[in-house]
């Protein structure tokens, strides 16, 4: 995968759902933020040295403010390798409200993440191409719902990988600084977030599962970055007649639930 500088997505593929939206919504206590480490997550997923991609929240103590995270990491493997970081973060400019996309040189993240882990080796993948959207459902949700319909509720199927929005534009959001008032509904969350229309090409890192086997999972989560300073959390394309997607995905063999919040809700999971 040239756009990830990666040999492949294959080998011991697994998913990790870390933390969760209840760590962010309705309110974050800045003095009691839960932080995680990608090397530790890889070990807890029984795959030290794993390649990791996905969507999550960056470390506010590293970046200086709440932010979106696009992890693209080779984790450490003991004394053999320290790993490699090729991640990005997106934050909201305090000056003019624009999106600021930056390289993210840390293995620390916070609050939540949906991750795909593997050996990062060449192998067989699912290549999915799509263009000219005719319905209201986005690219990722279409694939997730197709899996749910085919395999049914008794067999959860988790997928991870990356796709390119090669043509067209898309609606993305970037989280601003933590809300100072409780976010009690999806409408509250939408008013707090900052939305942007961003242009191709966008590299999107995606994790989704056909249904939740009672683990309080986020069913889908996709973050994007680019070479032109745009990135964030993917919602859908805004140019349905122009858009073109090409994606590469691998089914996961296992899913790990790490740091599950003690209390939960369904607000803010779009």
N, C-alpha and C positions, 0 to 999 in steps of 0.2 A: 504494500500500500504506500505509494510514493508520497501521498499527501500527509501521511503520518510518520514518514521515514521509518517504516516498519517492514520486516520481512514477511510477516503474516499474522493471522489471528488465531492460529490453531494450537492444539495441544493442551489437554487438561482444562478445558474451558469451564468456567464457573461464574456465578453472579454473587455479588454481595450487596445487601441492602443495609446501609450503615446509618444509625441514628434515625432521623425522620422529621417530617414537617412539624410535629408537635414540639420539637426543640426550638422552632422558629416562631410559630404561631400558637397562641395569640400574642405572646410577648417574650422577648429575650431579656434575661437578666445579664447585663454586661459583666457582672462580677462572678457569674456562674456558668459561663459558656463551656459546652463540652467539646473538646478537641480530640482529633484522631490523627493517626499516622499511617501512611500508605504501606510502609514496611511492616508495621504491626498487623495491618489488615491482611496483607498477603500471607503472613505466618498463620494467622487465625483461620485463613481459608486453606491451610495446608498446602500452600504453594509459594514458599519463599523464593524471591527472584522473579516473581510473575511480572508480566506486562499488564498494565492496568489502564483502562480508559473508561470514560463515563461522564456523569454529570453530578455536581455537588456544590457545596458552599465553601468558598475559600476561608482561610484563617484571617479573621479581622485583626488579630494582633500582628500578623505578618504583613498584610496589605495596608492596615491602618483604618480600614472601614469594611463593612459588610460587602460581599462581592459574589459573583457567579464564578464557578471554577470548571474548567475544561481539562481534567486530568489526562495526561498522556505520558506515562511513567514506566520505566523499568525499575522495579524495586530491588533493594539490596539482597544479596545472597551470601551472608556471612562474610568471611574474609576473602571470598572468591571475587566478589564484585560489589561496588558501592551503588550500582544502578545508574540511571540517567533520567533527567527531568526534561520534558519537552512540553510542559503544560502552559495554559493561558488562563488569565482571569479577566473578568469584565466588571468595571465599577462605574458608578455615576459620578460625573464631574460635579464637584461642589460649586464650580464657577458658573457653568452655563447649562448643566443638566445633560450634557452629551455623554455618550458611551466612551469609556476609556478602556481599550484592550491592551493588556500587557503580558509579557512573559512572566510566568509564575514559578520562581525558583525555590520551591519548598515542597517537602513531603507532608507537611501538616495541613489538615483541613478541619472544618468544624461543622457542627449541627447535623448535617445530612449528606448522604451521597448514594447514588445508585451506580454500581461498578461492574464492569466485565473484566475478568482476569483470565489469562492464559499463558502458555509458554511463549507466545508470540512467534510461532514458527509457520512456515508455509504449509499449505494443505488445502483440502476441499472446503469451500465456503459457499454460502448462498448469495448469489449476485441478483440484486433486484433493481430493475430499471422502471421508471414511471415518468409520464409526462401528461400534460393536458388534463388537469384535475377536473372532474365533472360533478363531484359531490361535495359535501360539507366537511368530510372527515380528512384529517391530515395524513401524511404519508405513514407515520409510525403507527397511528391508531388503526389505519386500514390493515396493516400487517398483524397487529395484535388481535384485532377482532376476527381476522381470518383464521388465526391459530385457535382462538377460543371456540369458534364454530366447528372447526374440523376435529379437534381433539376432545372437546367437551369439558365439563367441569371436573371430571375425575382425573385428568392428566394435565397438570400445569406444565407449560412449555415456556422456558425462558430463553431469550435471545440477546446477544450483544454484538456490537460492531460499529461501523462508521459508514456514513453516506455523505455524498457531495451534492449540494444544491448547485448544479452546474449552470443553470440559467434561471432568470426570474428574481423575484424579491420575496422576502419572508417577514412575518411578524415575530419579533423576539422581545423578551423583557430582560431588564437588569434590575436586581434588587438594589435599592438605595440604602442609606444608613438605617440601622434598626429602628423600627417604629417605636415611638414613645407612648403611644396609646394602644390598647389591646385591639387586635384584629380578630373580630368575632365572626366574620362571614367571608365568603368568596368575594363579595362586593367590596368589603373593607380591604382585602388583600389586593384586589385589582386597582383600587384607588392609590394604594401605597406604592405599588410597583411602577417602574418607568418603562413604557413600551416604545418600540422603535420599528420602523420598516427598514430592513437591511438588505443589501444587494449581494448577489452572487459574485464570485463563488464563495460558498460557505461550507466549511468542513464540520460535520455534525457527528457527535459521539453519542451513541444511543444504547439504552438498556430497556427492555420491555419483557413482560411476562403475561401469558394468556389469562391467568386469573390468580388470585391470592389464596394459597392453601393455609389460611388462618395464621399467617405470620405478620400481619399488618404491613404488607408490602405496598410500595408505590408501584402502580402497574406499568407506568412508562415515564421515562425521563430522558430528555435530549438537550444537550448544550452544543453550541457552535462557536467556531472561531474562523478567522480569515487572515489573509495577507494584507488587507486594506483597513485594518483598525476597527472592524465591526465584529461583534460576537455577543453571546448571551444564551438565554433559555428559549428554545424553539417552541412556537405555538403552531403556525401553519404558514403556507405560502400565500402571498397576496396577489399573485399574478397567475391565476390558474391556467390560462391559455398559453402562457409562455414558459412555465416552470418545467424544469427537467431534473430528475433525481437519478443518481446511480449509487447503490449501496452494496456493502459486503458484510455479511453477518454469519455468526456461528451459533448453533444451539449449545446451551450450557448443560453440563452433566450434573451439576449440583448448585444449590443456592444456600448461602450463609446469611443468617440474620444476626447482626452485630449492633450492640448498643441500643436495643429496642426501647423506645420511650415507655415509661411506666403507665402513662395515661395517653389516650389517643383520640383522634377525631379525623374527619374527612375534609376539613377546611384547608384551602390553599394547595391542593394536590394536582391542579391542572398542569 
